[in-house]
Amino acid sequence: MFSQLQFKPCQAPLWAKGGHLQTLWNFCLPDSNVPIDSATECLILPDGDQLALLYSPGSSDWVIYLFHGLTGAASSNYMERTALMCIERNHSVYRVNHRGCGEGSGLARYPYHSGRGEDVSEVIALGRQKHPNKRHIAVGFSLGGNALLNLLTGQKGTVLPDYALSVNAPIDLAAASLKLQARMNRIYDLYFVNRLRQAVLRKYEEGHLPEKLCISRLSTLKDFDALYTAPVCGFKSVDDYYQTCSTHQHLTNITIPTILLTSNDDPFVPVASYQSALVSNTTHMHIEKVGGHLGYL
């Protein structure tokens, strides 16, 4: 089926040449300010945590699920821009907040992470129950993309969408964590850790943590995952978390039509992880020369 698709290359404007500018402008450009008509729905997970979903109904035969990246939310600009594109085409859209994010703040004891394919599965199951006669497409951005791939490759969860799109997913978590620490990328590393520290503080204030964690402002993302994500989520170590939840070695297990989109100049998701990966015959890997991380301006 992918032989019939024609991908238009990303023609970057002069002011957004290169991966860093693509990445930074994505977050700096103003939003459209177009209000999105949506209702908040709460999904109770098997362990008692809840996800907050923003649902926008549509009249087409398609239901689109959007899963955000690290420190993002349903209100992140790339989530809203994608939702608006789908809504304009009369598709139904679920913008999903991962555990404790956005409208779901305070509704989850446990944190989200790159391997939560079971959460993605629960969202798809809810959508299939409510829209049994429609087709279902899951779109995961960055961390959300790798969580989606954990579902698609059979690592976590059981209920699949009909089609999937993963955008700039860190399919090799250890390699991505190392690249975040390199040179200019340390700016992104510090940004993520600062926002994650704030999220952990909120969990303590909400009563979801028994004690206040001391996480240095200068910690790396790997340090944070070692101190918090891995032990709280039941992994033996940060290396166990990264190895268990990476998906680059499992992409041959994907059975539904799936597109893996990434860029050659993503500052902190190594393109080499994609270039060395094997994929199934239902999967198409598309690597843009320019695009940065979730940019593609």
FINULO-557602 format. One record per residue (C-alpha): x, y, z; residue number from 1; residue in one letter. Coordinates in Angstrom, 1 decimal, decimal comma. Layout:
BEGIN
TITI	X	Y	Z	NUM	A
...
END
This chain:
BEGIN
TITI	0,0	0,0	0,0	1	M
TITI	2,9	2,4	0,7	2	F
TITI	4,0	2,3	-2,9	3	S
TITI	0,9	4,4	-3,7	4	Q
TITI	1,8	7,1	-1,2	5	L
TITI	3,7	10,2	-2,4	6	Q
TITI	5,6	12,0	0,4	7	F
TITI	6,2	15,6	-0,2	8	K
TITI	9,7	16,6	1,1	9	P
TITI	10,0	19,2	3,8	10	C
TITI	11,1	22,4	2,1	11	Q
TITI	12,5	24,3	5,0	12	A
TITI	12,3	28,1	4,9	13	P
TITI	15,6	30,1	5,2	14	L
TITI	14,8	31,0	8,9	15	W
TITI	14,3	27,3	9,8	16	A
TITI	17,3	25,6	8,3	17	K
TITI	18,7	22,8	10,4	18	G
TITI	17,5	20,5	13,2	19	G
TITI	17,9	23,0	16,1	20	H
TITI	16,0	25,8	14,3	21	L
TITI	13,3	23,4	13,2	22	Q
TITI	12,9	22,1	16,8	23	T
TITI	13,0	25,5	18,5	24	L
TITI	10,7	27,3	16,1	25	W
TITI	8,1	24,5	16,5	26	N
TITI	7,7	25,6	20,1	27	F
TITI	8,2	29,3	19,6	28	C
TITI	5,7	29,9	16,7	29	L
TITI	2,4	31,3	17,9	30	P
TITI	-0,6	29,0	18,1	31	D
TITI	-3,5	29,4	15,7	32	S
TITI	-5,7	30,6	18,5	33	N
TITI	-8,6	28,6	16,9	34	V
TITI	-10,7	27,2	19,7	35	P
TITI	-11,1	23,4	19,6	36	I
TITI	-14,6	22,2	20,6	37	D
TITI	-13,9	19,2	22,8	38	S
TITI	-15,2	17,5	25,9	39	A
TITI	-13,1	15,9	28,6	40	T
TITI	-13,6	12,2	29,2	41	E
TITI	-11,9	10,2	32,0	42	C
TITI	-10,6	6,7	31,3	43	L
TITI	-10,0	4,5	34,4	44	I
TITI	-7,0	2,2	33,8	45	L
TITI	-6,8	-1,3	35,3	46	P
TITI	-4,5	-0,2	38,1	47	D
TITI	-6,9	2,6	39,2	48	G
TITI	-5,1	5,5	37,6	49	D
TITI	-7,1	7,7	35,2	50	Q
TITI	-6,3	9,4	31,8	51	L
TITI	-8,0	12,6	30,7	52	A
TITI	-9,0	12,5	27,1	53	L
TITI	-10,2	15,5	25,1	54	L
TITI	-12,7	14,3	22,5	55	Y
TITI	-13,9	16,2	19,5	56	S
TITI	-16,7	14,4	17,5	57	P
TITI	-16,7	14,2	13,7	58	G
TITI	-18,9	12,8	11,0	59	S
TITI	-16,4	10,9	8,9	60	S
TITI	-15,6	7,2	9,2	61	D
TITI	-12,3	7,9	10,9	62	W
TITI	-11,3	8,2	14,6	63	V
TITI	-7,8	9,7	15,2	64	I
TITI	-6,0	9,3	18,5	65	Y
TITI	-3,1	11,7	19,4	66	L
TITI	-0,5	10,9	22,0	67	F
TITI	1,9	13,6	23,1	68	H
TITI	5,6	13,5	23,9	69	G
TITI	7,7	14,0	27,1	70	L
TITI	6,5	16,9	29,3	71	T
TITI	3,7	17,6	26,8	72	G
TITI	-0,1	17,5	27,1	73	A
TITI	-3,2	17,4	25,0	74	A
TITI	-2,8	21,2	24,7	75	S
TITI	0,7	21,1	23,2	76	S
TITI	0,9	23,1	20,0	77	N
TITI	1,7	20,1	17,8	78	Y
TITI	-1,2	18,2	19,3	79	M
TITI	-3,6	21,1	18,7	80	E
TITI	-2,3	21,8	15,1	81	R
TITI	-2,7	18,1	14,2	82	T
TITI	-6,2	18,0	15,8	83	A
TITI	-7,3	21,0	13,9	84	L
TITI	-6,2	19,4	10,6	85	M
TITI	-8,2	16,3	11,4	86	C
TITI	-11,3	18,2	12,6	87	I
TITI	-11,3	20,3	9,4	88	E
TITI	-11,7	17,0	7,6	89	R
TITI	-14,6	16,0	9,9	90	N
TITI	-12,7	13,2	11,7	91	H
TITI	-13,3	12,4	15,3	92	S
TITI	-10,3	13,1	17,5	93	V
TITI	-9,1	12,0	20,9	94	Y
TITI	-6,3	14,1	22,3	95	R
TITI	-4,8	11,9	25,0	96	V
TITI	-3,1	13,2	28,1	97	N
TITI	-0,6	10,7	29,5	98	H
TITI	-0,8	9,9	33,2	99	R
TITI	-0,8	13,0	35,3	100	G
TITI	-0,6	15,4	32,3	101	C
TITI	-2,8	18,3	31,4	102	G
TITI	-6,4	17,9	32,5	103	E
TITI	-5,3	14,6	34,1	104	G
TITI	-3,1	16,3	36,7	105	S
TITI	-3,8	14,6	40,1	106	G
TITI	-5,6	11,6	38,6	107	L
TITI	-2,6	9,2	38,5	108	A
TITI	-0,4	7,7	41,2	109	R
TITI	2,1	6,3	38,7	110	Y
TITI	4,1	8,3	36,1	111	P
TITI	3,9	7,8	32,3	112	Y
TITI	6,9	6,7	30,4	113	H
TITI	8,1	5,6	27,0	114	S
TITI	6,9	2,0	27,4	115	G
TITI	3,3	2,5	28,4	116	R
TITI	1,8	0,6	25,4	117	G
TITI	-0,8	-0,8	27,7	118	E
TITI	-2,2	2,7	28,3	119	D
TITI	-2,4	3,3	24,5	120	V
TITI	-4,2	-0,1	24,2	121	S
TITI	-6,8	1,0	26,8	122	E
TITI	-7,5	4,2	24,9	123	V
TITI	-8,0	2,3	21,6	124	I
TITI	-10,2	-0,2	23,3	125	A
TITI	-12,4	2,7	24,6	126	L
TITI	-12,6	4,2	21,1	127	G
TITI	-13,5	0,9	19,5	128	R
TITI	-16,3	0,3	22,0	129	Q
TITI	-17,7	3,8	21,4	130	K
TITI	-17,2	3,8	17,6	131	H
TITI	-17,4	0,1	16,5	132	P
TITI	-18,1	0,9	12,8	133	N
TITI	-15,3	3,4	12,2	134	K
TITI	-11,6	3,0	11,3	135	R
TITI	-9,1	3,9	14,0	136	H
TITI	-5,7	5,7	13,5	137	I
TITI	-3,2	6,2	16,3	138	A
TITI	-0,6	8,9	16,1	139	V
TITI	2,2	9,1	18,6	140	G
TITI	4,7	12,0	18,9	141	F
TITI	8,1	11,4	20,4	142	S
TITI	7,7	9,5	23,7	143	L
TITI	4,1	8,9	22,7	144	G
TITI	5,3	7,4	19,5	145	G
TITI	7,5	4,9	21,3	146	N
TITI	4,7	4,0	23,7	147	A
TITI	2,5	3,4	20,6	148	L
TITI	5,2	1,2	19,1	149	L
TITI	5,4	-0,8	22,3	150	N
TITI	1,8	-1,7	21,6	151	L
TITI	2,2	-2,3	17,9	152	L
TITI	5,2	-4,6	18,4	153	T
TITI	3,4	-6,8	21,0	154	G
TITI	5,4	-5,7	24,0	155	Q
TITI	2,6	-4,1	26,0	156	K
TITI	-1,2	-4,0	25,4	157	G
TITI	-3,4	-6,0	23,1	158	T
TITI	-6,0	-3,7	21,4	159	V
TITI	-4,6	-2,4	18,1	160	L
TITI	-5,6	0,5	15,9	161	P
TITI	-6,2	-0,1	12,2	162	D
TITI	-3,4	2,2	11,2	163	Y
TITI	-0,6	4,0	13,0	164	A
TITI	1,9	6,9	12,6	165	L
TITI	4,9	7,4	14,8	166	S
TITI	6,7	10,7	14,7	167	V
TITI	10,3	11,1	16,0	168	N
TITI	10,0	8,3	18,5	169	A
TITI	13,1	7,6	20,6	170	P
TITI	13,1	3,9	19,5	171	I
TITI	16,5	3,4	21,2	172	D
TITI	16,1	5,0	24,6	173	L
TITI	19,7	4,6	25,8	174	A
TITI	21,1	6,1	22,6	175	A
TITI	18,6	9,0	22,8	176	A
TITI	19,5	9,7	26,5	177	S
TITI	23,2	9,9	25,5	178	L
TITI	22,6	12,2	22,6	179	K
TITI	20,7	14,5	24,9	180	L
TITI	23,8	15,0	26,9	181	Q
TITI	26,0	16,0	24,0	182	A
TITI	27,0	19,6	23,5	183	R
TITI	24,1	21,9	22,5	184	M
TITI	21,6	19,2	23,2	185	N
TITI	22,2	19,7	26,9	186	R
TITI	19,8	22,6	26,6	187	I
TITI	17,0	20,3	25,8	188	Y
TITI	18,1	17,9	28,5	189	D
TITI	17,9	20,6	31,2	190	L
TITI	14,5	21,8	29,8	191	Y
TITI	13,0	18,3	30,1	192	F
TITI	14,5	17,7	33,6	193	V
TITI	13,2	21,1	34,9	194	N
TITI	9,7	20,3	33,8	195	R
TITI	9,9	16,8	35,1	196	L
TITI	11,1	18,0	38,5	197	R
TITI	8,0	20,3	38,7	198	Q
TITI	5,8	17,3	37,8	199	A
TITI	7,3	15,2	40,6	200	V
TITI	6,9	18,0	43,1	201	L
TITI	3,2	18,2	42,1	202	R
TITI	2,9	14,4	42,7	203	K
TITI	4,4	14,9	46,2	204	Y
TITI	2,0	17,7	46,9	205	E
TITI	-1,0	15,6	45,7	206	E
TITI	0,0	12,8	48,1	207	G
TITI	1,1	10,4	45,4	208	H
TITI	4,7	10,2	46,7	209	L
TITI	5,6	9,2	50,3	210	P
TITI	8,6	11,6	50,4	211	E
TITI	10,0	14,6	48,6	212	K
TITI	12,6	13,6	46,1	213	L
TITI	15,8	15,7	45,8	214	C
TITI	16,6	15,9	42,1	215	I
TITI	19,3	18,4	41,1	216	S
TITI	18,5	21,1	38,5	217	R
TITI	21,7	19,9	36,7	218	L
TITI	20,5	16,3	36,5	219	S
TITI	20,4	14,6	33,1	220	T
TITI	17,3	12,9	31,8	221	L
TITI	19,1	9,6	32,5	222	K
TITI	19,7	10,7	36,1	223	D
TITI	16,0	11,5	36,5	224	F
TITI	15,0	8,2	35,1	225	D
TITI	17,4	6,4	37,4	226	A
TITI	16,2	8,3	40,5	227	L
TITI	12,4	8,3	39,7	228	Y
TITI	11,0	6,7	36,6	229	T
TITI	12,7	3,3	36,8	230	A
TITI	12,2	2,5	40,5	231	P
TITI	8,6	4,0	40,7	232	V
TITI	7,5	2,0	37,7	233	C
TITI	9,1	-1,3	38,9	234	G
TITI	12,1	-1,5	36,6	235	F
TITI	15,3	-3,0	38,1	236	K
TITI	17,4	0,0	36,9	237	S
TITI	17,4	2,8	34,4	238	V
TITI	19,3	0,4	32,0	239	D
TITI	16,5	-2,2	32,5	240	D
TITI	13,9	0,5	31,7	241	Y
TITI	15,7	1,6	28,5	242	Y
TITI	16,3	-1,9	27,3	243	Q
TITI	12,8	-3,2	28,1	244	T
TITI	10,9	-0,3	26,6	245	C
TITI	13,1	0,4	23,5	246	S
TITI	11,4	-0,7	20,3	247	T
TITI	14,0	-0,6	17,5	248	H
TITI	14,8	-4,3	17,9	249	Q
TITI	11,1	-5,3	17,7	250	H
TITI	9,8	-3,3	14,6	251	L
TITI	9,6	-6,5	12,5	252	T
TITI	6,7	-7,6	14,8	253	N
TITI	4,4	-4,8	13,6	254	I
TITI	1,4	-6,3	11,8	255	T
TITI	-0,8	-3,3	10,9	256	I
TITI	0,0	-0,6	8,3	257	P
TITI	2,3	1,8	10,1	258	T
TITI	4,5	4,8	9,1	259	I
TITI	7,6	5,7	11,0	260	L
TITI	8,5	9,3	10,4	261	L
TITI	11,7	10,9	11,6	262	T
TITI	14,3	13,4	10,4	263	S
TITI	18,0	13,1	9,6	264	N
TITI	18,7	16,3	11,7	265	D
TITI	16,6	15,4	14,9	266	D
TITI	18,9	16,9	17,6	267	P
TITI	18,3	14,2	20,2	268	F
TITI	16,7	11,1	18,5	269	V
TITI	19,6	9,5	16,6	270	P
TITI	18,7	8,8	13,0	271	V
TITI	21,2	5,9	13,2	272	A
TITI	18,7	4,0	15,4	273	S
TITI	16,3	4,0	12,4	274	Y
TITI	18,8	3,4	9,7	275	Q
TITI	20,0	0,2	11,5	276	S
TITI	16,5	-1,1	12,3	277	A
TITI	14,6	-3,8	10,4	278	L
TITI	10,9	-3,3	9,9	279	V
TITI	8,0	-5,5	8,9	280	S
TITI	6,4	-5,6	5,4	281	N
TITI	3,5	-3,6	6,8	282	T
TITI	5,7	-0,8	8,0	283	T
TITI	7,1	2,1	6,0	284	H
TITI	10,1	4,1	7,4	285	M
TITI	10,3	7,7	6,1	286	H
TITI	13,4	9,7	7,0	287	I
TITI	13,2	13,4	6,0	288	E
TITI	16,5	15,3	5,5	289	K
TITI	15,2	18,3	7,4	290	V
TITI	12,6	18,4	10,2	291	G
TITI	14,3	18,5	13,6	292	G
TITI	12,3	17,1	16,5	293	H
TITI	8,6	17,5	15,7	294	L
TITI	9,3	20,5	13,5	295	G
TITI	8,9	19,9	9,7	296	Y
TITI	8,4	23,6	9,0	297	L
END
